[in-house]
């Protein structure tokens, strides 16, 4: 449900320095000074420094937030070099968060950037309390549900995302979110007698409030439901593919690997046939799910960062609430799940 209300004129009370005004000049022209001030106070957690995590990190740092915490206990592997551009080649075998921090800091010296090497599953509510938005990649549904439960209790926004090969998704658990968007109307403009009437556009800012369901809405979503089968024919089997990949991760505690490609393809086919027999998800579609490919990472990471910026600035409506990037069409679409 979308509710309209009067625009809240409260400002952040934060002033940008002369250097910040100069650095963020183009952004201020794009989304306004008040939005940039909101970004300046935002504290963001990015958990999982895969190629996707690196892409999100880059875009968020460049936007000019207050701080970014990079959290990852995994080590840099050869597969990371398909798309993880923050970790240098010589960092192979070192911690991914620590390996990414030097290049991350070079992107924008005005943002406070730190690394944390502790496993995400060991983090408690006290840790998540310090952030405005949490972005999590590379986790199982069980862990995502745990984090979402904590974040919802604390009022912290959560975006869960991932990329497998050329396929990607994100789910936004934003709770009750307020934002402002311009409503464009046409009104009669000045015109001379006997002349054709002229209309001009007038944009009026309107504040809206939208409720975003929790991550459990996706876990409870039934893709076998008969009414949804018509949507599958229209949008393609992206949601089926997401279900297959998440079940693979839950069952095998890892993702499909190029090192065991043929064995993993069989496992993926078996899961597909178990979830939705005779689905339109082809064997060919299962063959593009290994490592994280740069073009897919750029698209999904760009969209995730864009949504984080929308959430922080409270300008425009974030997508509601499941985004799918389909490698077959090279296009993304949004599904509303549980709302």
PAKE-693128 format. One line per field, with one value per residue (C-alpha): residue in three letters; x negated, y negated, z negated. Coordinates in nm, 3 decimals. Each point is the difference from the previous one (the first is absolute). Layout:
residues N
res = c(ALA:...) $
xx = c(X:...) $
yy = c(Y:...) $
zz = c(Z:...) $
This chain:
residues 339
res = c(UNK:UNK:UNK:UNK:UNK:UNK:UNK:UNK:UNK:UNK:UNK:UNK:UNK:UNK:UNK:UNK:UNK:UNK:UNK:UNK:UNK:UNK:UNK:UNK:UNK:UNK:UNK:UNK:UNK:UNK:UNK:UNK:UNK:UNK:UNK:UNK:UNK:UNK:UNK:UNK:UNK:UNK:UNK:UNK:UNK:UNK:UNK:UNK:UNK:UNK:UNK:UNK:UNK:UNK:UNK:UNK:UNK:UNK:UNK:UNK:UNK:UNK:UNK:UNK:UNK:UNK:UNK:UNK:UNK:UNK:UNK:UNK:UNK:UNK:UNK:UNK:UNK:UNK:UNK:UNK:UNK:UNK:UNK:UNK:UNK:UNK:UNK:UNK:UNK:UNK:UNK:UNK:UNK:UNK:UNK:UNK:UNK:UNK:UNK:UNK:UNK:UNK:UNK:UNK:UNK:UNK:UNK:UNK:UNK:UNK:UNK:UNK:UNK:UNK:UNK:UNK:UNK:UNK:UNK:UNK:UNK:UNK:UNK:UNK:UNK:UNK:UNK:UNK:UNK:UNK:UNK:UNK:UNK:UNK:UNK:UNK:UNK:UNK:UNK:UNK:UNK:UNK:UNK:UNK:UNK:UNK:UNK:UNK:UNK:UNK:UNK:UNK:UNK:UNK:UNK:UNK:UNK:UNK:UNK:UNK:UNK:UNK:UNK:UNK:UNK:UNK:UNK:UNK:UNK:UNK:UNK:UNK:UNK:UNK:UNK:UNK:UNK:UNK:UNK:UNK:UNK:UNK:UNK:UNK:UNK:UNK:UNK:UNK:UNK:UNK:UNK:UNK:UNK:UNK:UNK:UNK:UNK:UNK:UNK:UNK:UNK:UNK:UNK:UNK:UNK:UNK:UNK:UNK:UNK:UNK:UNK:UNK:UNK:UNK:UNK:UNK:UNK:UNK:UNK:UNK:UNK:UNK:UNK:UNK:UNK:UNK:UNK:UNK:UNK:UNK:UNK:UNK:UNK:UNK:UNK:UNK:UNK:UNK:UNK:UNK:UNK:UNK:UNK:UNK:UNK:UNK:UNK:UNK:UNK:UNK:UNK:UNK:UNK:UNK:UNK:UNK:UNK:UNK:UNK:UNK:UNK:UNK:UNK:UNK:UNK:UNK:UNK:UNK:UNK:UNK:UNK:UNK:UNK:UNK:UNK:UNK:UNK:UNK:UNK:UNK:UNK:UNK:UNK:UNK:UNK:UNK:UNK:UNK:UNK:UNK:UNK:UNK:UNK:UNK:UNK:UNK:UNK:UNK:UNK:UNK:UNK:UNK:UNK:UNK:UNK:UNK:UNK:UNK:UNK:UNK:UNK:UNK:UNK:UNK:UNK:UNK:UNK:UNK:UNK:UNK:UNK:UNK:UNK:UNK:UNK:UNK:UNK:UNK:UNK:UNK:UNK:UNK:UNK:UNK:UNK:UNK:UNK:UNK:UNK) $
xx = c(0.000:-0.125:0.105:-0.035:-0.078:-0.135:-0.365:-0.216:-0.220:-0.243:-0.363:-0.293:-0.178:-0.328:-0.196:-0.238:-0.351:-0.127:-0.203:0.307:0.211:-0.266:-0.047:0.372:0.105:0.139:0.192:0.148:0.124:0.156:0.179:-0.027:-0.194:0.227:-0.041:-0.379:0.015:0.195:-0.261:-0.270:0.143:0.070:-0.185:-0.001:-0.101:-0.101:-0.037:-0.163:-0.281:0.051:0.008:0.355:-0.101:-0.288:0.234:0.249:-0.286:-0.140:0.333:0.092:-0.339:0.013:0.346:-0.151:0.138:-0.142:-0.150:-0.018:-0.087:-0.134:0.064:-0.128:-0.179:-0.068:-0.336:-0.073:0.011:-0.071:0.375:0.020:-0.213:0.290:0.158:-0.152:-0.195:-0.071:-0.230:-0.340:-0.139:-0.273:0.265:0.083:0.053:0.047:0.323:0.239:0.112:-0.355:-0.121:0.270:-0.048:-0.296:0.166:0.334:-0.151:-0.162:0.346:0.104:-0.225:0.295:0.177:-0.100:-0.071:-0.089:-0.029:0.134:-0.117:0.237:0.261:0.340:0.177:-0.182:0.134:0.276:0.261:-0.246:-0.217:0.281:0.139:-0.270:0.108:0.275:-0.006:-0.141:-0.089:-0.066:-0.132:-0.105:0.213:0.251:0.371:-0.026:-0.263:0.183:0.316:-0.194:-0.152:0.332:0.170:-0.267:0.010:0.378:-0.008:-0.260:0.162:-0.303:0.061:-0.124:-0.079:-0.093:-0.167:-0.208:-0.141:-0.067:-0.179:0.223:0.309:0.075:0.266:0.067:0.276:0.081:0.126:0.057:0.281:0.210:-0.178:0.076:-0.113:0.079:0.076:0.115:0.355:0.023:0.326:0.098:0.159:0.124:-0.269:0.034:0.120:0.129:0.358:0.075:-0.320:-0.024:0.003:-0.339:-0.062:-0.307:-0.138:0.001:-0.187:0.125:-0.203:0.212:-0.113:0.106:-0.028:-0.033:-0.020:-0.265:0.041:-0.287:-0.222:0.235:0.244:-0.241:-0.058:0.378:0.058:0.144:-0.130:0.209:0.327:0.217:0.066:-0.373:-0.063:0.145:-0.255:-0.280:0.098:-0.010:-0.317:-0.198:-0.130:-0.222:0.174:-0.025:-0.372:-0.041:0.176:-0.224:-0.319:0.102:0.094:-0.338:-0.177:0.208:-0.048:-0.370:-0.115:-0.170:0.079:-0.038:-0.371:-0.178:-0.239:0.283:0.211:0.144:0.082:0.160:0.207:0.155:0.071:0.163:0.216:0.111:0.099:0.185:0.200:0.080:0.119:0.202:0.011:0.041:-0.086:-0.122:-0.341:-0.229:-0.328:-0.168:0.109:-0.167:-0.330:-0.062:-0.002:-0.368:-0.213:0.119:-0.024:-0.089:0.291:0.261:-0.177:-0.004:0.373:0.118:-0.254:0.102:0.367:-0.066:-0.208:0.270:0.259:-0.221:-0.030:0.378:0.052:-0.245:0.105:0.372:0.039:0.201:0.151:-0.239:0.096:0.254:-0.144:-0.168:-0.227:-0.107:-0.270:0.063:-0.312:0.209:0.155:-0.279:0.272:0.135:0.354:0.166:0.241:0.213:-0.017:0.213:0.140) $
yy = c(0.000:-0.348:-0.289:-0.370:-0.271:-0.351:-0.044:-0.009:-0.306:0.106:-0.029:0.206:-0.285:0.101:-0.248:0.104:-0.139:-0.207:0.299:0.227:-0.251:-0.011:0.379:0.081:-0.295:0.213:0.226:-0.299:-0.131:0.342:0.081:-0.320:-0.129:0.152:0.347:-0.038:-0.100:0.315:0.206:-0.178:0.140:0.356:0.301:0.305:0.362:0.210:0.366:0.222:-0.146:0.209:-0.173:-0.111:-0.133:-0.192:-0.159:-0.109:-0.129:-0.213:-0.165:-0.064:-0.154:-0.227:-0.125:-0.161:0.187:-0.047:0.346:0.346:0.317:0.285:0.336:0.333:0.296:0.172:-0.001:-0.132:0.280:0.020:-0.007:-0.346:-0.146:0.046:-0.313:-0.101:-0.309:-0.135:0.289:-0.012:0.309:0.036:0.028:0.359:0.200:-0.305:-0.117:-0.155:-0.292:-0.099:0.053:-0.239:-0.287:-0.179:-0.045:-0.074:-0.287:-0.141:-0.043:-0.271:-0.114:-0.180:0.327:0.194:0.357:0.291:0.378:0.277:0.361:0.167:0.241:-0.162:0.281:-0.102:-0.356:-0.092:-0.275:-0.235:0.008:-0.070:-0.283:-0.241:0.004:-0.167:0.252:0.354:0.166:0.375:0.226:0.365:0.126:0.283:-0.062:0.103:-0.265:-0.265:0.067:-0.034:-0.331:-0.131:0.082:-0.195:-0.295:-0.028:-0.010:-0.278:-0.197:0.060:0.042:0.324:0.087:0.362:0.057:0.246:0.082:0.347:-0.017:-0.220:0.021:-0.226:-0.122:-0.222:-0.011:-0.323:0.027:-0.369:0.026:-0.320:-0.232:-0.366:-0.176:-0.307:0.005:-0.267:0.036:-0.164:-0.169:-0.214:-0.339:-0.253:-0.253:-0.358:-0.029:-0.271:-0.013:0.221:0.196:0.366:0.060:0.069:0.229:0.003:0.264:-0.068:0.235:0.021:0.191:0.260:0.209:0.363:0.286:0.364:0.320:0.249:0.358:0.192:0.261:0.272:-0.117:0.134:0.326:0.052:-0.082:0.300:0.009:0.310:-0.187:0.022:-0.374:-0.071:0.239:-0.258:-0.253:0.248:0.022:-0.379:-0.080:0.317:0.250:-0.241:0.062:0.377:-0.041:-0.203:0.272:0.267:-0.190:-0.078:0.363:0.108:-0.233:0.119:0.369:-0.004:-0.304:-0.145:-0.133:0.182:0.011:-0.003:0.255:0.255:-0.134:0.324:0.150:-0.326:-0.029:0.336:-0.115:-0.317:0.200:0.231:-0.295:-0.166:0.316:0.035:-0.360:-0.032:0.299:-0.084:-0.364:-0.231:-0.024:0.158:0.188:-0.282:-0.253:0.208:-0.016:-0.373:0.005:0.045:-0.270:-0.363:-0.154:-0.371:-0.123:0.161:-0.130:-0.352:0.007:0.157:-0.191:-0.325:0.062:0.097:-0.314:-0.209:0.145:-0.069:-0.363:-0.023:0.140:-0.241:-0.314:0.087:-0.114:0.217:0.339:0.294:0.307:0.215:0.244:0.284:-0.086:0.270:-0.039:0.252:0.104:0.126:-0.340:-0.208:-0.198:-0.035:-0.003:-0.054:0.234:-0.108:0.284:0.028:-0.352) $
zz = c(0.000:0.093:-0.223:0.085:-0.255:-0.026:0.086:-0.310:0.021:-0.273:0.102:-0.117:-0.178:0.166:0.211:0.276:0.001:0.292:0.119:-0.014:0.190:0.271:0.014:0.007:0.217:0.285:-0.240:-0.182:0.336:0.066:-0.327:-0.206:-0.298:-0.264:0.153:-0.003:-0.366:-0.079:0.181:-0.198:-0.326:0.124:-0.142:0.227:-0.057:0.301:-0.094:0.260:0.214:0.310:0.338:-0.077:-0.340:0.160:0.257:-0.266:-0.216:0.283:0.080:-0.363:-0.082:0.303:-0.103:-0.311:-0.301:-0.350:-0.045:0.156:-0.192:0.216:-0.166:0.133:-0.157:0.333:0.180:0.350:0.259:0.372:0.070:-0.158:0.277:0.245:-0.146:-0.337:0.099:-0.349:-0.096:0.170:0.174:-0.257:-0.276:0.096:-0.320:-0.226:-0.162:0.257:-0.217:-0.093:0.359:0.126:-0.241:0.164:0.338:-0.167:-0.199:0.314:0.157:-0.247:-0.285:-0.163:-0.087:-0.313:0.118:-0.227:0.025:-0.223:0.040:-0.247:0.147:0.051:-0.186:-0.319:0.012:-0.247:-0.011:-0.167:0.313:0.248:-0.214:0.119:0.368:0.203:0.287:0.008:0.333:-0.020:0.277:0.008:-0.289:-0.042:-0.045:-0.365:-0.072:0.202:-0.199:-0.327:0.105:0.132:-0.331:-0.188:0.242:-0.014:-0.380:0.018:0.284:0.227:0.375:0.161:0.361:0.077:0.336:0.201:0.341:0.140:0.334:0.215:-0.224:-0.296:-0.241:-0.296:-0.263:-0.186:-0.359:-0.074:-0.256:-0.011:0.240:0.070:0.313:0.209:0.368:0.243:0.127:0.341:0.099:0.295:-0.045:0.250:0.082:0.128:0.359:0.227:0.127:0.299:-0.061:-0.082:-0.373:-0.150:-0.295:-0.219:-0.233:-0.373:-0.234:-0.357:-0.262:-0.181:-0.294:0.005:-0.244:0.110:-0.203:0.118:-0.127:-0.156:0.161:-0.121:0.270:0.263:-0.189:-0.025:0.368:0.186:0.357:0.072:-0.062:0.311:0.029:0.004:0.288:0.240:-0.124:0.055:0.366:0.026:-0.200:0.049:-0.257:-0.195:-0.331:0.052:0.065:-0.319:-0.199:0.153:-0.082:-0.356:-0.061:0.144:-0.244:-0.295:0.083:0.091:-0.204:0.309:0.347:0.334:0.085:0.334:-0.148:-0.028:0.285:0.140:-0.340:-0.113:0.317:-0.082:-0.356:0.134:0.242:-0.280:-0.220:0.289:0.070:-0.369:-0.044:0.320:0.235:0.370:-0.059:0.277:-0.170:0.259:-0.040:0.196:-0.263:-0.269:0.189:-0.060:-0.381:-0.083:-0.174:0.020:0.346:0.019:0.219:-0.226:-0.310:0.148:0.068:-0.327:-0.211:0.167:-0.070:-0.363:-0.060:0.167:-0.238:-0.303:0.113:0.043:-0.350:-0.161:0.190:-0.023:0.358:0.241:-0.073:-0.047:0.200:-0.183:-0.069:0.199:0.296:0.246:0.267:0.277:0.197:0.291:0.072:-0.161:-0.173:-0.351:-0.133:-0.336:-0.175:-0.296:-0.249:-0.313:0.022) $
